Amino acid sequence: MLAQTTVSSKTWQIYPVSRFTPKQVEYYWQTLYMHDSLKFRICDVVNPTWADAKDMIMRMFKTMWCIWDEEKQRITCEFMLESFTGKAAQIHFSMHPENNFKYSLQIGQGVTDEILNEWQYPDLHTLFGLTPETNRAARLFIHRVGFKTVGRLPAGMYDRGKLVNAVITTKQRTV
């Protein structure tokens, strides 16, 4: 699946992870690790490494995409869809740690809007997410991207190896 979107005079494209070389993919994940951000994307593992990311990629290969930043010539975001139910899917994503905050917000909002309003596979109407209640920054970010809190799931996930409550959020199709 290929899509192109222009955000604030920057062009980024969505590609399946299979489009990238193993070196490009590893560089992205190693950058998350080097910036101490990998623990927030792979939050159910204590001190995750590239090996944990690689294992996740191998398992979720068919439902993982990357955002390519033409200007920076790098993967600038990654997301994965899973837990399909009815016309909804769970989304997980990470942003390149060197993105500025505003750019990451624009990508997060743009990508989720595109998935919901333009993609015909698998004809999604709702994206949902589970965010650790303990990760205030992630909760604020996901709300700024356009997700709404619909509930709380006690002991719903792990955050850096600890069982925590999960905040359940959704974003719905607008067209």
VMD Tcl script that builds the backbone (N, CA, C; Angstrom):
set m [mol new atoms 525]
animate dup $m
set s [atomselect $m all]
$s set {name element resname resid chain x y z} {
  {N N MET 1 A 0.852 -1.164 0.000}
  {CA C MET 1 A 0.000 0.000 0.000}
  {C C MET 1 A 0.900 1.228 0.000}
  {N N LEU 2 A 0.615 2.157 -0.863}
  {CA C LEU 2 A 1.432 3.355 -0.996}
  {C C LEU 2 A 0.514 4.560 -0.905}
  {N N ALA 3 A 0.909 5.499 -0.125}
  {CA C ALA 3 A 0.138 6.729 -0.001}
  {C C ALA 3 A 1.118 7.877 0.107}
  {N N GLN 4 A 0.678 9.050 -0.266}
  {CA C GLN 4 A 1.552 10.218 -0.149}
  {C C GLN 4 A 0.742 11.355 0.432}
  {N N THR 5 A 1.339 12.057 1.346}
  {CA C THR 5 A 0.669 13.169 2.007}
  {C C THR 5 A 1.655 14.310 2.151}
  {N N THR 6 A 1.178 15.537 1.991}
  {CA C THR 6 A 2.021 16.697 2.204}
  {C C THR 6 A 1.621 17.345 3.516}
  {N N VAL 7 A 2.605 17.586 4.361}
  {CA C VAL 7 A 2.370 18.205 5.667}
  {C C VAL 7 A 3.327 19.370 5.808}
  {N N SER 8 A 2.784 20.584 5.968}
  {CA C SER 8 A 3.608 21.773 6.186}
  {C C SER 8 A 4.815 21.830 5.258}
  {N N SER 9 A 4.591 21.728 3.994}
  {CA C SER 9 A 5.594 21.790 2.939}
  {C C SER 9 A 6.597 20.634 2.980}
  {N N LYS 10 A 6.341 19.609 3.798}
  {CA C LYS 10 A 7.179 18.417 3.810}
  {C C LYS 10 A 6.363 17.275 3.218}
  {N N THR 11 A 7.022 16.442 2.475}
  {CA C THR 11 A 6.337 15.298 1.895}
  {C C THR 11 A 6.811 14.037 2.587}
  {N N TRP 12 A 5.857 13.242 3.035}
  {CA C TRP 12 A 6.170 11.936 3.603}
  {C C TRP 12 A 5.285 10.902 2.938}
  {N N GLN 13 A 5.777 9.683 2.934}
  {CA C GLN 13 A 5.050 8.602 2.277}
  {C C GLN 13 A 4.946 7.410 3.208}
  {N N ILE 14 A 3.836 6.691 3.084}
  {CA C ILE 14 A 3.604 5.483 3.863}
  {C C ILE 14 A 3.951 4.287 2.978}
  {N N TYR 15 A 4.809 3.422 3.506}
  {CA C TYR 15 A 5.189 2.202 2.800}
  {C C TYR 15 A 5.131 1.020 3.754}
  {N N PRO 16 A 4.844 -0.169 3.230}
  {CA C PRO 16 A 4.975 -1.356 4.078}
  {C C PRO 16 A 6.432 -1.514 4.502}
  {N N VAL 17 A 6.666 -2.078 5.663}
  {CA C VAL 17 A 8.033 -2.251 6.159}
  {C C VAL 17 A 8.876 -3.061 5.176}
  {N N SER 18 A 8.238 -3.918 4.386}
  {CA C SER 18 A 8.965 -4.759 3.425}
  {C C SER 18 A 9.658 -3.949 2.334}
  {N N ARG 19 A 9.282 -2.712 2.145}
  {CA C ARG 19 A 9.893 -1.869 1.115}
  {C C ARG 19 A 11.305 -1.414 1.494}
  {N N PHE 20 A 11.614 -1.459 2.775}
  {CA C PHE 20 A 12.880 -0.930 3.265}
  {C C PHE 20 A 13.930 -2.025 3.393}
  {N N THR 21 A 15.185 -1.610 3.300}
  {CA C THR 21 A 16.272 -2.563 3.498}
  {C C THR 21 A 16.359 -2.903 4.984}
  {N N PRO 22 A 16.879 -4.081 5.301}
  {CA C PRO 22 A 17.064 -4.415 6.720}
  {C C PRO 22 A 17.904 -3.369 7.457}
  {N N LYS 23 A 18.869 -2.779 6.775}
  {CA C LYS 23 A 19.731 -1.771 7.395}
  {C C LYS 23 A 18.929 -0.505 7.759}
  {N N GLN 24 A 18.022 -0.075 6.874}
  {CA C GLN 24 A 17.200 1.100 7.155}
  {C C GLN 24 A 16.277 0.861 8.358}
  {N N VAL 25 A 15.693 -0.324 8.390}
  {CA C VAL 25 A 14.778 -0.666 9.489}
  {C C VAL 25 A 15.556 -0.752 10.799}
  {N N GLU 26 A 16.690 -1.434 10.780}
  {CA C GLU 26 A 17.490 -1.548 12.001}
  {C C GLU 26 A 17.953 -0.177 12.482}
  {N N TYR 27 A 18.336 0.690 11.561}
  {CA C TYR 27 A 18.781 2.035 11.944}
  {C C TYR 27 A 17.683 2.770 12.716}
  {N N TYR 28 A 16.440 2.680 12.230}
  {CA C TYR 28 A 15.326 3.333 12.910}
  {C C TYR 28 A 15.194 2.820 14.342}
  {N N TRP 29 A 15.151 1.499 14.487}
  {CA C TRP 29 A 14.943 0.902 15.811}
  {C C TRP 29 A 16.145 1.125 16.719}
  {N N GLN 30 A 17.332 1.083 16.172}
  {CA C GLN 30 A 18.522 1.351 16.981}
  {C C GLN 30 A 18.533 2.808 17.452}
  {N N THR 31 A 18.023 3.720 16.631}
  {CA C THR 31 A 17.917 5.126 17.024}
  {C C THR 31 A 16.956 5.273 18.207}
  {N N LEU 32 A 15.833 4.555 18.161}
  {CA C LEU 32 A 14.922 4.571 19.309}
  {C C LEU 32 A 15.654 4.078 20.554}
  {N N TYR 33 A 16.411 3.010 20.401}
  {CA C TYR 33 A 17.150 2.450 21.533}
  {C C TYR 33 A 18.176 3.454 22.068}
  {N N MET 34 A 18.934 4.056 21.180}
  {CA C MET 34 A 19.987 4.991 21.594}
  {C C MET 34 A 19.422 6.227 22.299}
  {N N HIS 35 A 18.187 6.592 21.975}
  {CA C HIS 35 A 17.532 7.738 22.617}
  {C C HIS 35 A 16.671 7.312 23.807}
  {N N ASP 36 A 16.812 6.071 24.228}
  {CA C ASP 36 A 16.070 5.527 25.368}
  {C C ASP 36 A 14.558 5.604 25.145}
  {N N SER 37 A 14.114 5.452 23.893}
  {CA C SER 37 A 12.694 5.514 23.561}
  {C C SER 37 A 12.095 4.155 23.226}
  {N N LEU 38 A 12.914 3.162 22.986}
  {CA C LEU 38 A 12.416 1.846 22.597}
  {C C LEU 38 A 11.527 1.252 23.693}
  {N N LYS 39 A 11.827 1.570 24.938}
  {CA C LYS 39 A 11.058 1.044 26.068}
  {C C LYS 39 A 9.606 1.535 26.058}
  {N N PHE 40 A 9.334 2.623 25.366}
  {CA C PHE 40 A 7.965 3.125 25.292}
  {C C PHE 40 A 7.192 2.462 24.156}
  {N N ARG 41 A 7.879 2.019 23.112}
  {CA C ARG 41 A 7.208 1.332 21.990}
  {C C ARG 41 A 7.019 -0.144 22.286}
  {N N ILE 42 A 8.029 -0.764 22.876}
  {CA C ILE 42 A 7.933 -2.178 23.250}
  {C C ILE 42 A 7.844 -2.202 24.777}
  {N N CYS 43 A 6.697 -1.736 25.274}
  {CA C CYS 43 A 6.565 -1.471 26.707}
  {C C CYS 43 A 6.314 -2.715 27.547}
  {N N ASP 44 A 6.056 -3.848 26.914}
  {CA C ASP 44 A 5.825 -5.062 27.696}
  {C C ASP 44 A 7.118 -5.821 28.000}
  {N N VAL 45 A 8.248 -5.288 27.535}
  {CA C VAL 45 A 9.556 -5.905 27.768}
  {C C VAL 45 A 10.398 -4.942 28.602}
  {N N VAL 46 A 11.054 -5.476 29.613}
  {CA C VAL 46 A 11.971 -4.662 30.404}
  {C C VAL 46 A 13.260 -4.514 29.611}
  {N N ASN 47 A 13.703 -3.282 29.396}
  {CA C ASN 47 A 14.930 -2.973 28.658}
  {C C ASN 47 A 14.990 -3.639 27.280}
  {N N PRO 48 A 14.029 -3.329 26.408}
  {CA C PRO 48 A 14.038 -3.944 25.074}
  {C C PRO 48 A 15.250 -3.519 24.255}
  {N N THR 49 A 15.632 -4.378 23.328}
  {CA C THR 49 A 16.777 -4.144 22.450}
  {C C THR 49 A 16.346 -4.337 20.998}
  {N N TRP 50 A 17.303 -4.185 20.095}
  {CA C TRP 50 A 17.048 -4.418 18.679}
  {C C TRP 50 A 16.526 -5.834 18.465}
  {N N ALA 51 A 17.009 -6.806 19.220}
  {CA C ALA 51 A 16.543 -8.190 19.076}
  {C C ALA 51 A 15.040 -8.289 19.351}
  {N N ASP 52 A 14.543 -7.560 20.344}
  {CA C ASP 52 A 13.105 -7.560 20.645}
  {C C ASP 52 A 12.319 -6.888 19.517}
  {N N ALA 53 A 12.853 -5.791 18.995}
  {CA C ALA 53 A 12.202 -5.109 17.873}
  {C C ALA 53 A 12.175 -6.015 16.650}
  {N N LYS 54 A 13.282 -6.665 16.375}
  {CA C LYS 54 A 13.378 -7.568 15.216}
  {C C LYS 54 A 12.371 -8.708 15.337}
  {N N ASP 55 A 12.239 -9.265 16.532}
  {CA C ASP 55 A 11.264 -10.328 16.767}
  {C C ASP 55 A 9.844 -9.823 16.498}
  {N N MET 56 A 9.520 -8.616 16.969}
  {CA C MET 56 A 8.200 -8.047 16.740}
  {C C MET 56 A 7.965 -7.818 15.245}
  {N N ILE 57 A 8.956 -7.306 14.552}
  {CA C ILE 57 A 8.832 -7.058 13.113}
  {C C ILE 57 A 8.569 -8.367 12.373}
  {N N MET 58 A 9.286 -9.409 12.724}
  {CA C MET 58 A 9.105 -10.703 12.062}
  {C C MET 58 A 7.690 -11.247 12.292}
  {N N ARG 59 A 7.148 -11.060 13.499}
  {CA C ARG 59 A 5.804 -11.546 13.803}
  {C C ARG 59 A 4.722 -10.697 13.138}
  {N N MET 60 A 4.954 -9.387 13.052}
  {CA C MET 60 A 3.914 -8.465 12.602}
  {C C MET 60 A 4.182 -7.889 11.210}
  {N N PHE 61 A 5.060 -8.516 10.484}
  {CA C PHE 61 A 5.553 -8.040 9.203}
  {C C PHE 61 A 4.451 -7.558 8.251}
  {N N LYS 62 A 3.371 -8.290 8.168}
  {CA C LYS 62 A 2.318 -7.973 7.195}
  {C C LYS 62 A 1.438 -6.800 7.598}
  {N N THR 63 A 1.532 -6.375 8.848}
  {CA C THR 63 A 0.664 -5.275 9.302}
  {C C THR 63 A 1.470 -4.095 9.846}
  {N N MET 64 A 2.713 -3.990 9.387}
  {CA C MET 64 A 3.584 -2.912 9.851}
  {C C MET 64 A 3.960 -2.017 8.673}
  {N N TRP 65 A 3.908 -0.715 8.906}
  {CA C TRP 65 A 4.252 0.273 7.901}
  {C C TRP 65 A 5.249 1.269 8.475}
  {N N CYS 66 A 5.957 1.933 7.583}
  {CA C CYS 66 A 6.893 2.985 7.978}
  {C C CYS 66 A 6.592 4.238 7.178}
  {N N ILE 67 A 6.851 5.372 7.779}
  {CA C ILE 67 A 6.699 6.658 7.112}
  {C C ILE 67 A 8.093 7.109 6.697}
  {N N TRP 68 A 8.258 7.362 5.416}
  {CA C TRP 68 A 9.539 7.806 4.869}
  {C C TRP 68 A 9.510 9.317 4.699}
  {N N ASP 69 A 10.484 9.998 5.270}
  {CA C ASP 69 A 10.621 11.443 5.148}
  {C C ASP 69 A 11.590 11.709 4.006}
  {N N GLU 70 A 11.078 12.241 2.920}
  {CA C GLU 70 A 11.904 12.501 1.728}
  {C C GLU 70 A 13.018 13.499 2.009}
  {N N GLU 71 A 12.698 14.528 2.772}
  {CA C GLU 71 A 13.684 15.561 3.050}
  {C C GLU 71 A 14.841 15.040 3.905}
  {N N LYS 72 A 14.514 14.267 4.921}
  {CA C LYS 72 A 15.539 13.751 5.834}
  {C C LYS 72 A 16.148 12.436 5.353}
  {N N GLN 73 A 15.498 11.829 4.364}
  {CA C GLN 73 A 15.950 10.542 3.834}
  {C C GLN 73 A 16.076 9.486 4.932}
  {N N ARG 74 A 14.991 9.347 5.709}
  {CA C ARG 74 A 14.977 8.357 6.778}
  {C C ARG 74 A 13.541 7.978 7.124}
  {N N ILE 75 A 13.423 6.842 7.794}
  {CA C ILE 75 A 12.144 6.462 8.371}
  {C C ILE 75 A 11.909 7.416 9.540}
  {N N THR 76 A 10.744 8.040 9.542}
  {CA C THR 76 A 10.454 9.045 10.554}
  {C C THR 76 A 9.345 8.623 11.516}
  {N N CYS 77 A 8.703 7.507 11.199}
  {CA C CYS 77 A 7.615 6.988 12.031}
  {C C CYS 77 A 7.366 5.551 11.607}
  {N N GLU 78 A 6.829 4.772 12.523}
  {CA C GLU 78 A 6.436 3.398 12.206}
  {C C GLU 78 A 5.127 3.137 12.898}
  {N N PHE 79 A 4.279 2.340 12.255}
  {CA C PHE 79 A 3.040 1.952 12.917}
  {C C PHE 79 A 2.651 0.540 12.519}
  {N N MET 80 A 1.815 -0.040 13.350}
  {CA C MET 80 A 1.392 -1.416 13.168}
  {C C MET 80 A -0.091 -1.498 13.498}
  {N N LEU 81 A -0.821 -2.266 12.716}
  {CA C LEU 81 A -2.235 -2.509 12.974}
  {C C LEU 81 A -2.411 -3.970 13.361}
  {N N GLU 82 A -3.229 -4.214 14.379}
  {CA C GLU 82 A -3.520 -5.591 14.794}
  {C C GLU 82 A -4.858 -5.622 15.519}
  {N N SER 83 A -5.212 -6.787 16.036}
  {CA C SER 83 A -6.442 -6.970 16.814}
  {C C SER 83 A -7.658 -6.455 16.050}
  {N N PHE 84 A -7.764 -6.845 14.773}
  {CA C PHE 84 A -8.899 -6.444 13.960}
  {C C PHE 84 A -10.171 -7.066 14.521}
  {N N THR 85 A -11.191 -6.239 14.681}
  {CA C THR 85 A -12.482 -6.710 15.160}
  {C C THR 85 A -13.561 -5.848 14.521}
  {N N GLY 86 A -14.490 -6.458 13.833}
  {CA C GLY 86 A -15.494 -5.692 13.102}
  {C C GLY 86 A -14.822 -4.754 12.125}
  {N N LYS 87 A -15.061 -3.468 12.251}
  {CA C LYS 87 A -14.451 -2.453 11.387}
  {C C LYS 87 A -13.451 -1.612 12.176}
  {N N ALA 88 A -12.805 -2.239 13.160}
  {CA C ALA 88 A -11.841 -1.544 14.012}
  {C C ALA 88 A -10.532 -2.329 14.067}
  {N N ALA 89 A -9.469 -1.607 14.353}
  {CA C ALA 89 A -8.152 -2.234 14.538}
  {C C ALA 89 A -7.383 -1.441 15.581}
  {N N GLN 90 A -6.546 -2.157 16.295}
  {CA C GLN 90 A -5.666 -1.508 17.263}
  {C C GLN 90 A -4.437 -0.992 16.525}
  {N N ILE 91 A -4.021 0.209 16.864}
  {CA C ILE 91 A -2.835 0.798 16.257}
  {C C ILE 91 A -1.770 1.006 17.332}
  {N N HIS 92 A -0.544 0.736 16.945}
  {CA C HIS 92 A 0.631 1.011 17.775}
  {C C HIS 92 A 1.550 1.850 16.895}
  {N N PHE 93 A 2.221 2.820 17.450}
  {CA C PHE 93 A 3.177 3.548 16.627}
  {C C PHE 93 A 4.277 4.173 17.447}
  {N N SER 94 A 5.334 4.527 16.725}
  {CA C SER 94 A 6.458 5.233 17.337}
  {C C SER 94 A 6.896 6.320 16.371}
  {N N MET 95 A 7.544 7.307 16.928}
  {CA C MET 95 A 8.082 8.420 16.145}
  {C C MET 95 A 9.598 8.448 16.298}
  {N N HIS 96 A 10.264 8.868 15.248}
  {CA C HIS 96 A 11.714 9.036 15.321}
  {C C HIS 96 A 12.004 10.051 16.420}
  {N N PRO 97 A 12.898 9.739 17.343}
  {CA C PRO 97 A 13.138 10.638 18.476}
  {C C PRO 97 A 13.728 11.991 18.110}
  {N N GLU 98 A 14.238 12.139 16.897}
  {CA C GLU 98 A 14.789 13.432 16.484}
  {C C GLU 98 A 13.769 14.298 15.757}
  {N N ASN 99 A 12.546 13.794 15.563}
  {CA C ASN 99 A 11.477 14.629 15.007}
  {C C ASN 99 A 11.177 15.738 16.003}
  {N N ASN 100 A 10.837 16.927 15.498}
  {CA C ASN 100 A 10.337 17.914 16.446}
  {C C ASN 100 A 8.888 17.554 16.779}
  {N N PHE 101 A 8.426 18.015 17.922}
  {CA C PHE 101 A 7.120 17.622 18.443}
  {C C PHE 101 A 5.986 17.942 17.472}
  {N N LYS 102 A 6.012 19.138 16.907}
  {CA C LYS 102 A 4.948 19.554 15.993}
  {C C LYS 102 A 4.890 18.648 14.767}
  {N N TYR 103 A 6.039 18.290 14.245}
  {CA C TYR 103 A 6.097 17.407 13.074}
  {C C TYR 103 A 5.550 16.023 13.425}
  {N N SER 104 A 5.920 15.499 14.589}
  {CA C SER 104 A 5.392 14.196 15.009}
  {C C SER 104 A 3.877 14.245 15.163}
  {N N LEU 105 A 3.346 15.337 15.711}
  {CA C LEU 105 A 1.896 15.489 15.822}
  {C C LEU 105 A 1.244 15.491 14.442}
  {N N GLN 106 A 1.827 16.238 13.517}
  {CA C GLN 106 A 1.270 16.297 12.163}
  {C C GLN 106 A 1.283 14.923 11.500}
  {N N ILE 107 A 2.364 14.195 11.672}
  {CA C ILE 107 A 2.436 12.858 11.087}
  {C C ILE 107 A 1.412 11.939 11.757}
  {N N GLY 108 A 1.350 11.952 13.078}
  {CA C GLY 108 A 0.402 11.099 13.791}
  {C C GLY 108 A -1.035 11.360 13.374}
  {N N GLN 109 A -1.393 12.624 13.296}
  {CA C GLN 109 A -2.753 12.966 12.879}
  {C C GLN 109 A -2.971 12.633 11.404}
  {N N GLY 110 A -2.006 12.988 10.564}
  {CA C GLY 110 A -2.147 12.738 9.129}
  {C C GLY 110 A -2.235 11.268 8.781}
  {N N VAL 111 A -1.382 10.460 9.394}
  {CA C VAL 111 A -1.383 9.025 9.108}
  {C C VAL 111 A -2.683 8.379 9.582}
  {N N THR 112 A -3.122 8.681 10.795}
  {CA C THR 112 A -4.353 8.059 11.282}
  {C C THR 112 A -5.571 8.535 10.490}
  {N N ASP 113 A -5.591 9.802 10.090}
  {CA C ASP 113 A -6.684 10.289 9.233}
  {C C ASP 113 A -6.673 9.555 7.887}
  {N N GLU 114 A -5.488 9.372 7.319}
  {CA C GLU 114 A -5.386 8.693 6.029}
  {C C GLU 114 A -5.830 7.240 6.124}
  {N N ILE 115 A -5.404 6.547 7.171}
  {CA C ILE 115 A -5.814 5.152 7.345}
  {C C ILE 115 A -7.333 5.061 7.414}
  {N N LEU 116 A -7.942 5.923 8.198}
  {CA C LEU 116 A -9.394 5.856 8.405}
  {C C LEU 116 A -10.201 6.362 7.216}
  {N N ASN 117 A -9.744 7.428 6.579}
  {CA C ASN 117 A -10.577 8.092 5.574}
  {C C ASN 117 A -10.229 7.766 4.133}
  {N N GLU 118 A -9.039 7.195 3.895}
  {CA C GLU 118 A -8.636 6.961 2.510}
  {C C GLU 118 A -8.307 5.508 2.189}
  {N N TRP 119 A -7.772 4.780 3.132}
  {CA C TRP 119 A -7.414 3.384 2.861}
  {C C TRP 119 A -8.674 2.545 2.709}
  {N N GLN 120 A -8.657 1.629 1.796}
  {CA C GLN 120 A -9.780 0.719 1.623}
  {C C GLN 120 A -9.472 -0.660 2.200}
  {N N TYR 121 A -8.297 -0.816 2.758}
  {CA C TYR 121 A -7.906 -2.077 3.378}
  {C C TYR 121 A -7.687 -1.855 4.844}
  {N N PRO 122 A -8.326 -2.486 5.702}
  {CA C PRO 122 A -9.463 -3.407 5.555}
  {C C PRO 122 A -10.807 -2.709 5.765}
  {N N ASP 123 A -10.956 -1.530 5.225}
  {CA C ASP 123 A -12.173 -0.744 5.351}
  {C C ASP 123 A -12.461 -0.413 6.817}
  {N N LEU 124 A -11.492 0.192 7.437}
  {CA C LEU 124 A -11.594 0.525 8.860}
  {C C LEU 124 A -12.472 1.749 9.104}
  {N N HIS 125 A -13.175 1.714 10.196}
  {CA C HIS 125 A -13.959 2.864 10.630}
  {C C HIS 125 A -13.440 3.431 11.939}
  {N N THR 126 A -12.734 2.597 12.718}
  {CA C THR 126 A -12.256 3.027 14.027}
  {C C THR 126 A -10.870 2.460 14.292}
  {N N LEU 127 A -10.011 3.302 14.807}
  {CA C LEU 127 A -8.732 2.852 15.342}
  {C C LEU 127 A -8.832 2.956 16.850}
  {N N PHE 128 A -8.231 2.001 17.549}
  {CA C PHE 128 A -8.210 2.096 19.006}
  {C C PHE 128 A -6.811 1.816 19.511}
  {N N GLY 129 A -6.554 2.340 20.688}
  {CA C GLY 129 A -5.252 2.148 21.276}
  {C C GLY 129 A -5.344 1.947 22.771}
  {N N LEU 130 A -4.324 1.304 23.294}
  {CA C LEU 130 A -4.146 1.158 24.731}
  {C C LEU 130 A -2.857 1.877 25.072}
  {N N THR 131 A -2.942 2.833 25.955}
  {CA C THR 131 A -1.782 3.619 26.358}
  {C C THR 131 A -1.594 3.455 27.853}
  {N N PRO 132 A -0.359 3.193 28.293}
  {CA C PRO 132 A -0.151 3.048 29.731}
  {C C PRO 132 A -0.601 4.306 30.472}
  {N N GLU 133 A -1.412 4.121 31.483}
  {CA C GLU 133 A -1.871 5.245 32.287}
  {C C GLU 133 A -0.681 5.970 32.920}
  {N N THR 134 A 0.406 5.262 33.111}
  {CA C THR 134 A 1.612 5.811 33.728}
  {C C THR 134 A 2.441 6.669 32.771}
  {N N ASN 135 A 2.112 6.657 31.484}
  {CA C ASN 135 A 2.892 7.416 30.505}
  {C C ASN 135 A 2.106 8.674 30.098}
  {N N ARG 136 A 2.234 9.698 30.917}
  {CA C ARG 136 A 1.482 10.946 30.696}
  {C C ARG 136 A 1.793 11.574 29.341}
  {N N ALA 137 A 3.055 11.589 28.954}
  {CA C ALA 137 A 3.442 12.198 27.672}
  {C C ALA 137 A 2.757 11.482 26.503}
  {N N ALA 138 A 2.724 10.162 26.532}
  {CA C ALA 138 A 2.072 9.403 25.457}
  {C C ALA 138 A 0.572 9.668 25.441}
  {N N ARG 139 A -0.041 9.769 26.611}
  {CA C ARG 139 A -1.484 10.046 26.661}
  {C C ARG 139 A -1.803 11.430 26.089}
  {N N LEU 140 A -0.991 12.420 26.429}
  {CA C LEU 140 A -1.197 13.765 25.873}
  {C C LEU 140 A -1.000 13.762 24.361}
  {N N PHE 141 A 0.026 13.074 23.907}
  {CA C PHE 141 A 0.307 13.005 22.471}
  {C C PHE 141 A -0.860 12.378 21.713}
  {N N ILE 142 A -1.331 11.240 22.191}
  {CA C ILE 142 A -2.391 10.527 21.476}
  {C C ILE 142 A -3.678 11.358 21.418}
  {N N HIS 143 A -3.951 12.140 22.463}
  {CA C HIS 143 A -5.125 13.020 22.422}
  {C C HIS 143 A -4.927 14.152 21.416}
  {N N ARG 144 A -3.722 14.685 21.348}
  {CA C ARG 144 A -3.445 15.758 20.381}
  {C C ARG 144 A -3.535 15.251 18.939}
  {N N VAL 145 A -3.321 13.967 18.737}
  {CA C VAL 145 A -3.419 13.363 17.400}
  {C C VAL 145 A -4.885 13.158 17.007}
  {N N GLY 146 A -5.792 13.228 17.972}
  {CA C GLY 146 A -7.215 13.142 17.661}
  {C C GLY 146 A -7.957 11.970 18.276}
  {N N PHE 147 A -7.299 11.197 19.125}
  {CA C PHE 147 A -7.972 10.091 19.799}
  {C C PHE 147 A -8.708 10.617 21.027}
  {N N LYS 148 A -9.813 9.972 21.362}
  {CA C LYS 148 A -10.629 10.333 22.524}
  {C C LYS 148 A -10.598 9.171 23.520}
  {N N THR 149 A -10.513 9.507 24.783}
  {CA C THR 149 A -10.547 8.486 25.825}
  {C C THR 149 A -11.963 7.936 25.947}
  {N N VAL 150 A -12.085 6.611 25.931}
  {CA C VAL 150 A -13.396 5.974 26.090}
  {C C VAL 150 A -13.456 5.102 27.337}
  {N N GLY 151 A -12.319 4.897 27.987}
  {CA C GLY 151 A -12.358 4.093 29.203}
  {C C GLY 151 A -10.978 3.780 29.740}
  {N N ARG 152 A -11.003 2.956 30.747}
  {CA C ARG 152 A -9.791 2.544 31.443}
  {C C ARG 152 A -9.874 1.044 31.640}
  {N N LEU 153 A -8.804 0.351 31.347}
  {CA C LEU 153 A -8.740 -1.089 31.498}
  {C C LEU 153 A -7.783 -1.410 32.641}
  {N N PRO 154 A -8.326 -1.774 33.815}
  {CA C PRO 154 A -7.450 -2.072 34.949}
  {C C PRO 154 A -6.492 -3.221 34.619}
  {N N ALA 155 A -5.231 -3.021 34.976}
  {CA C ALA 155 A -4.182 -4.021 34.726}
  {C C ALA 155 A -4.195 -4.455 33.255}
  {N N GLY 156 A -4.385 -3.492 32.353}
  {CA C GLY 156 A -4.576 -3.793 30.937}
  {C C GLY 156 A -3.319 -3.937 30.104}
  {N N MET 157 A -2.161 -3.585 30.666}
  {CA C MET 157 A -0.935 -3.686 29.876}
  {C C MET 157 A 0.275 -3.561 30.782}
  {N N TYR 158 A 1.409 -3.735 30.166}
  {CA C TYR 158 A 2.663 -3.548 30.882}
  {C C TYR 158 A 3.306 -2.250 30.443}
  {N N ASP 159 A 3.992 -1.610 31.349}
  {CA C ASP 159 A 4.795 -0.433 31.043}
  {C C ASP 159 A 6.158 -0.660 31.675}
  {N N ARG 160 A 7.135 -0.869 30.824}
  {CA C ARG 160 A 8.505 -1.148 31.259}
  {C C ARG 160 A 8.541 -2.293 32.273}
  {N N GLY 161 A 7.754 -3.323 31.968}
  {CA C GLY 161 A 7.773 -4.527 32.781}
  {C C GLY 161 A 6.820 -4.552 33.950}
  {N N LYS 162 A 6.160 -3.442 34.251}
  {CA C LYS 162 A 5.217 -3.393 35.371}
  {C C LYS 162 A 3.792 -3.415 34.832}
  {N N LEU 163 A 2.940 -4.202 35.462}
  {CA C LEU 163 A 1.535 -4.252 35.093}
  {C C LEU 163 A 0.865 -2.947 35.520}
  {N N VAL 164 A 0.225 -2.260 34.569}
  {CA C VAL 164 A -0.403 -0.962 34.839}
  {C C VAL 164 A -1.786 -0.910 34.189}
  {N N ASN 165 A -2.543 0.090 34.578}
  {CA C ASN 165 A -3.828 0.341 33.934}
  {C C ASN 165 A -3.582 0.906 32.538}
  {N N ALA 166 A -4.498 0.605 31.631}
  {CA C ALA 166 A -4.402 1.120 30.266}
  {C C ALA 166 A -5.544 2.095 30.015}
  {N N VAL 167 A -5.245 3.189 29.355}
  {CA C VAL 167 A -6.258 4.134 28.912}
  {C C VAL 167 A -6.671 3.702 27.506}
  {N N ILE 168 A -7.965 3.494 27.305}
  {CA C ILE 168 A -8.488 3.060 26.018}
  {C C ILE 168 A -8.913 4.296 25.245}
  {N N THR 169 A -8.380 4.457 24.038}
  {CA C THR 169 A -8.718 5.599 23.204}
  {C C THR 169 A -9.163 5.130 21.834}
  {N N THR 170 A -9.994 5.950 21.170}
  {CA C THR 170 A -10.436 5.636 19.812}
  {C C THR 170 A -10.409 6.886 18.941}
  {N N LYS 171 A -10.269 6.626 17.657}
  {CA C LYS 171 A -10.385 7.677 16.650}
  {C C LYS 171 A -11.226 7.089 15.532}
  {N N GLN 172 A -12.255 7.833 15.104}
  {CA C GLN 172 A -13.185 7.322 14.116}
  {C C GLN 172 A -13.057 8.033 12.777}
  {N N ARG 173 A -13.500 7.330 11.764}
  {CA C ARG 173 A -13.558 7.865 10.410}
  {C C ARG 173 A -14.408 9.132 10.400}
  {N N THR 174 A -13.986 10.109 9.591}
  {CA C THR 174 A -14.747 11.364 9.525}
  {C C THR 174 A -15.478 11.541 8.207}
  {N N VAL 175 A -15.208 10.696 7.239}
  {CA C VAL 175 A -15.912 10.815 5.947}
  {C C VAL 175 A -16.764 9.605 5.682}
}
mol reanalyze $m
mol bondsrecalc $m
mol representation Tube
mol addrep $m
